Amino acid sequence: MLKRLLLLGIACVLLAACAFLAQKESRSYQMRQTMPLGQRLGDLTLLGAVEWSADRPDFGGFSGLELQEGGAFTALTDKVHTARARLILDENGTLTGIDGLTVARLRGADGEYLQFPAADSEALRRGPDGEWYVAFETVNRISRFDTLDAPEQVIIRDPGLDALRENGGLESLLVLPDGKLVGIAESTEDWAAGYTGWIFDGDTVETFALARHGWFAPTDIAVGPRGEWVYVLERRFTLIGGFAMRIRRFPLAELRAGAKIDATLLLDTPAAPLTENMEGLAATLDARGNTILYAISDDNFLALQRTLLLQFRVEE
């Protein structure tokens, strides 16, 4: 939703580069001086904080994050690029850096690279059989990709999504254990009603609501590694205060048709240094059985912003 307000068309110019660039090394460094590493913040402990960068026009703008085995991860830009790399963890499992970078671009049903306006990708999730699902704004839809190099298969184009205002569509996406897909809009016209969510089960579409508190909007959701909780990443932006971030959660059992879900607050960071445009969220378990959350920021392809990857431990 913030893209056009902040970029004013700059991103379109920056991304007029080649669509596939592979194995160009990125840079990352651990942020110790400005981040409260090891400190408990609400019900989370900040374990690691890394700034990630690369000298290429298709790097940045990350709006989705998915973890894979062996520390690998895939991040999705809001211009249909995928960035694949690997987490560097120390002996305690703390994030200290990011290794490698492979960038590619998603293809449409015709096999050609997706182009504006069909290229506003906002959320990424992997299915149980290794397939990938992407939620799009502008041309509102959810699509399946058998691999990240395979052509797009549009599976959901619900009329309710078209009623969302421009740049206020699906920003969050879940693939549930039973195969259902869940999306939440990042905008609402009715503050009291909250943010509309959709549960897609084949041809059946049901809705629920996520309660709104203040100026925060949901930018991603992730199911916890034990399947009990749904974690919600939220962002606020004001011209005076800049960016702020919150993480909330609610029981997966509450996710049902007609529900109005009021998630529990775990983390609220209204001030520096954890103030970036956080848009991607993923969850996993560490070697000790702790729930670990990773949040990645969207730098809007602007030099004044940063791509941060933050690592939190949930204090149960």
C-alpha positions as CSV (number, residue, x, y, z in Angstrom):
1,M,0.0,0.0,0.0
2,L,2.9,2.3,0.7
3,K,4.7,1.7,-2.6
4,R,3.3,4.3,-4.8
5,L,3.3,6.9,-2.0
6,L,7.0,6.4,-1.4
7,L,8.3,5.5,-4.8
8,L,6.3,7.8,-7.1
9,G,7.2,5.6,-10.1
10,I,10.9,5.3,-9.2
11,A,10.8,1.5,-8.9
12,C,9.5,1.1,-12.4
13,V,12.6,2.8,-13.7
14,L,15.0,0.9,-11.4
15,L,13.6,-2.5,-12.5
16,A,14.0,-2.0,-16.2
17,A,16.9,-4.4,-16.0
18,C,17.4,-8.0,-17.1
19,A,14.9,-10.5,-15.6
20,F,17.3,-13.2,-14.6
21,L,20.6,-12.7,-12.9
22,A,22.2,-15.6,-11.0
23,Q,24.8,-16.2,-8.4
24,K,25.9,-12.6,-7.9
25,E,27.2,-12.3,-4.3
26,S,25.3,-10.1,-1.9
27,R,26.6,-8.4,1.3
28,S,25.3,-8.6,4.8
29,Y,26.5,-7.6,8.2
30,Q,25.3,-8.1,11.7
31,M,24.0,-5.0,13.4
32,R,25.3,-4.9,17.0
33,Q,25.7,-1.2,17.7
34,T,22.2,-0.1,17.0
35,M,20.1,-3.2,17.8
36,P,19.3,-4.5,21.3
37,L,20.5,-8.0,20.5
38,G,19.7,-10.6,23.2
39,Q,17.2,-8.3,24.9
40,R,13.6,-9.4,25.6
41,L,11.1,-7.0,23.9
42,G,7.6,-7.8,25.0
43,D,7.1,-11.6,24.6
44,L,9.9,-11.9,22.0
45,T,13.7,-11.8,22.3
46,L,15.7,-10.2,19.5
47,L,18.4,-12.7,18.7
48,G,19.9,-11.4,15.4
49,A,19.7,-8.4,13.1
50,V,21.3,-8.3,9.7
51,E,21.3,-5.6,7.0
52,W,21.4,-7.2,3.5
53,S,22.3,-5.5,0.3
54,A,23.4,-6.1,-3.3
55,D,24.4,-3.8,-6.2
56,R,21.7,-4.8,-8.6
57,P,18.4,-3.1,-9.6
58,D,16.2,-6.1,-9.0
59,F,17.3,-6.5,-5.3
60,G,15.0,-5.0,-2.6
61,G,11.4,-4.4,-2.1
62,F,10.9,-7.7,-0.2
63,S,7.3,-8.4,0.7
64,G,7.3,-12.2,1.3
65,L,9.6,-14.7,3.1
66,E,9.7,-18.5,3.1
67,L,12.2,-20.7,5.0
68,Q,13.5,-24.0,3.7
69,E,15.6,-26.8,4.9
70,G,19.3,-26.3,5.7
71,G,19.0,-22.6,6.4
72,A,17.9,-21.7,2.8
73,F,15.3,-19.1,2.3
74,T,13.4,-17.4,-0.5
75,A,12.3,-13.8,-0.4
76,L,9.7,-12.3,-2.8
77,T,10.0,-8.7,-4.1
78,D,6.9,-6.7,-4.9
79,K,8.1,-6.6,-8.5
80,V,7.8,-10.5,-9.0
81,H,11.5,-11.3,-8.4
82,T,12.5,-14.1,-6.1
83,A,15.8,-13.9,-4.2
84,R,17.2,-17.2,-2.9
85,A,20.0,-17.3,-0.3
86,R,21.1,-19.0,3.0
87,L,21.0,-17.9,6.6
88,I,24.3,-17.9,8.4
89,L,23.8,-19.0,12.0
90,D,26.4,-19.3,14.8
91,E,26.8,-22.2,17.2
92,N,23.9,-20.9,19.2
93,G,21.6,-20.6,16.2
94,T,21.8,-16.8,16.2
95,L,21.6,-15.1,12.8
96,T,24.9,-13.5,11.9
97,G,24.7,-13.0,8.1
98,I,23.3,-14.1,4.7
99,D,25.3,-16.1,2.2
100,G,24.8,-16.1,-1.6
101,L,22.2,-14.7,-3.8
102,T,20.2,-16.0,-6.8
103,V,17.6,-13.8,-8.3
104,A,15.0,-14.8,-10.9
105,R,11.7,-13.4,-12.2
106,L,8.2,-15.1,-12.1
107,R,6.6,-16.0,-15.4
108,G,3.0,-15.6,-16.5
109,A,0.8,-18.3,-18.0
110,D,2.2,-17.6,-21.4
111,G,5.8,-18.3,-20.2
112,E,6.8,-14.7,-20.5
113,Y,8.0,-12.6,-17.6
114,L,5.2,-11.0,-15.7
115,Q,4.8,-7.3,-16.4
116,F,2.9,-4.4,-14.8
117,P,0.1,-4.2,-13.9
118,A,0.1,-8.0,-13.3
119,A,3.4,-7.9,-11.5
120,D,2.5,-6.5,-8.0
121,S,3.5,-9.5,-5.9
122,E,2.9,-9.2,-2.2
123,A,3.0,-12.5,-0.4
124,L,4.7,-15.9,-0.8
125,R,4.1,-19.3,0.6
126,R,5.1,-22.9,-0.2
127,G,2.6,-25.7,-0.4
128,P,2.9,-29.2,1.0
129,D,4.1,-30.7,-2.3
130,G,6.8,-28.1,-2.9
131,E,4.6,-25.8,-5.0
132,W,4.6,-22.1,-4.5
133,Y,1.7,-19.7,-4.0
134,V,1.8,-15.9,-4.6
135,A,-0.7,-13.2,-3.7
136,F,-0.9,-10.2,-6.0
137,E,-2.4,-6.7,-5.7
138,T,-3.5,-4.4,-8.5
139,V,-4.6,-7.4,-10.6
140,N,-5.9,-9.1,-7.5
141,R,-5.4,-12.9,-7.5
142,I,-3.7,-15.8,-5.9
143,S,-1.5,-17.9,-8.2
144,R,0.3,-21.2,-8.1
145,F,3.8,-21.9,-9.5
146,D,4.9,-25.6,-9.6
147,T,8.4,-24.3,-9.3
148,L,9.8,-20.7,-9.2
149,D,10.7,-21.1,-12.9
150,A,7.3,-22.5,-13.9
151,P,4.5,-20.5,-15.5
152,E,1.8,-19.0,-13.4
153,Q,-1.5,-20.8,-12.8
154,V,-4.2,-18.4,-11.5
155,I,-6.2,-20.4,-9.0
156,I,-8.2,-17.6,-7.2
157,R,-9.7,-14.5,-8.7
158,D,-12.5,-13.8,-6.3
159,P,-14.8,-10.8,-6.9
160,G,-14.4,-9.7,-3.3
161,L,-10.7,-8.9,-3.9
162,D,-11.5,-6.5,-6.7
163,A,-13.5,-4.4,-4.3
164,L,-10.3,-3.6,-2.4
165,R,-8.7,-0.2,-3.1
166,E,-5.6,0.1,-5.2
167,N,-2.5,-1.0,-3.3
168,G,-4.8,-2.2,-0.5
169,G,-5.2,-5.8,-1.5
170,L,-3.9,-9.1,-0.2
171,E,-0.6,-8.5,1.6
172,S,-0.7,-11.8,3.6
173,L,-1.0,-15.4,2.6
174,L,-1.2,-18.7,4.4
175,V,-1.3,-22.3,3.2
176,L,-3.0,-24.3,6.0
177,P,-2.2,-27.9,6.8
178,D,-5.5,-29.0,5.3
179,G,-4.7,-27.3,2.0
180,K,-6.9,-24.2,2.4
181,L,-5.5,-20.9,1.5
182,V,-5.9,-17.8,3.7
183,G,-5.4,-14.2,2.8
184,I,-5.8,-10.9,4.6
185,A,-6.2,-7.4,3.1
186,E,-3.9,-4.6,4.2
187,S,-6.6,-2.0,4.0
188,T,-10.1,-1.5,5.4
189,E,-12.8,1.0,4.9
190,D,-14.4,0.2,8.2
191,W,-12.1,0.5,11.2
192,A,-14.6,-1.1,13.6
193,A,-15.1,-4.1,11.3
194,G,-11.3,-4.7,11.0
195,Y,-9.3,-6.2,8.1
196,T,-11.1,-8.6,5.9
197,G,-9.7,-12.1,5.6
198,W,-10.6,-14.8,3.1
199,I,-10.5,-18.6,3.5
200,F,-10.3,-20.3,0.1
201,D,-11.2,-24.0,0.0
202,G,-11.6,-25.0,-3.7
203,D,-14.6,-23.2,-5.0
204,T,-15.8,-22.3,-1.5
205,V,-14.9,-18.8,-0.2
206,E,-15.6,-17.7,3.4
207,T,-14.6,-14.5,5.2
208,F,-13.4,-13.5,8.6
209,A,-12.1,-10.3,10.2
210,L,-8.9,-9.4,12.0
211,A,-9.5,-6.6,14.6
212,R,-7.7,-3.4,14.0
213,H,-5.9,-1.4,16.7
214,G,-4.6,2.0,15.9
215,W,-2.9,2.8,12.6
216,F,-1.2,-0.6,12.2
217,A,-2.0,-2.8,9.1
218,P,-1.2,-6.5,8.6
219,T,1.6,-7.1,6.1
220,D,2.2,-10.9,6.6
221,I,1.0,-13.9,8.5
222,A,2.7,-17.2,9.3
223,V,1.7,-20.4,10.9
224,G,3.9,-21.4,13.8
225,P,6.0,-24.5,13.4
226,R,3.8,-26.6,15.8
227,G,0.6,-25.6,14.0
228,E,-1.0,-24.0,17.0
229,W,-0.5,-20.3,16.4
230,V,-0.8,-17.8,13.6
231,Y,1.6,-15.0,13.9
232,V,0.7,-11.6,12.4
233,L,3.3,-9.0,11.3
234,E,1.9,-5.4,11.3
235,R,3.3,-2.1,10.1
236,R,2.5,1.5,10.7
237,F,3.7,4.5,8.7
238,T,3.2,8.2,9.5
239,L,4.9,11.2,8.0
240,I,5.9,12.4,11.5
241,G,6.8,9.1,13.2
242,G,8.0,7.1,10.2
243,F,7.8,3.3,10.4
244,A,6.8,1.1,13.4
245,M,6.3,-2.6,13.7
246,R,4.2,-5.0,15.7
247,I,3.9,-8.8,16.0
248,R,0.7,-10.4,17.3
249,R,-0.6,-13.9,17.3
250,F,-3.9,-15.9,17.6
251,P,-4.8,-19.6,17.9
252,L,-5.1,-21.3,14.5
253,A,-8.3,-22.8,15.9
254,E,-9.9,-19.3,15.8
255,L,-9.5,-19.1,12.0
256,R,-12.9,-19.9,10.8
257,A,-15.7,-18.3,8.8
258,G,-17.4,-15.4,10.4
259,A,-14.9,-15.0,13.2
260,K,-13.6,-11.6,14.3
261,I,-10.1,-12.3,15.6
262,D,-8.4,-10.1,18.2
263,A,-4.8,-11.2,18.2
264,T,-2.6,-11.0,21.3
265,L,0.2,-8.4,21.2
266,L,3.7,-9.9,21.4
267,L,6.0,-7.1,20.3
268,D,5.5,-3.4,19.7
269,T,8.4,-1.3,18.4
270,P,7.2,2.3,17.8
271,A,10.8,3.8,17.9
272,A,14.3,3.2,16.5
273,P,16.2,1.1,15.8
274,L,13.6,-1.6,14.8
275,T,11.8,0.9,12.6
276,E,11.7,-0.2,8.9
277,N,9.0,-1.2,6.4
278,M,8.6,-4.8,7.7
279,E,6.6,-6.8,5.2
280,G,7.7,-10.5,5.3
281,L,7.3,-13.1,8.1
282,A,8.3,-16.7,8.5
283,A,8.4,-19.1,11.5
284,T,10.5,-22.2,12.3
285,L,11.9,-24.2,15.3
286,D,15.5,-24.1,16.5
287,A,17.5,-27.0,17.8
288,R,16.2,-26.5,21.3
289,G,12.6,-26.5,20.2
290,N,12.0,-22.8,20.5
291,T,9.8,-21.0,18.0
292,I,11.9,-18.6,15.9
293,L,10.4,-15.8,13.8
294,Y,12.1,-14.0,11.0
295,A,10.9,-10.7,9.6
296,I,12.2,-9.0,6.5
297,S,11.8,-5.4,5.4
298,D,10.8,-3.8,2.1
299,D,13.2,-0.9,1.3
300,N,11.0,0.3,-1.6
301,F,14.2,0.2,-3.8
302,L,15.3,3.5,-2.1
303,A,18.8,4.3,-0.9
304,L,17.3,5.9,2.2
305,Q,15.8,2.7,3.4
306,R,17.3,-0.7,4.4
307,T,16.7,-4.4,3.9
308,L,16.7,-5.8,7.4
309,L,16.3,-9.4,8.4
310,L,15.4,-9.7,12.1
311,Q,15.4,-12.9,14.1
312,F,13.2,-13.3,17.2
313,R,12.7,-16.1,19.7
314,V,9.1,-16.4,21.1
315,E,9.1,-16.6,24.9
316,E,6.3,-19.0,25.6
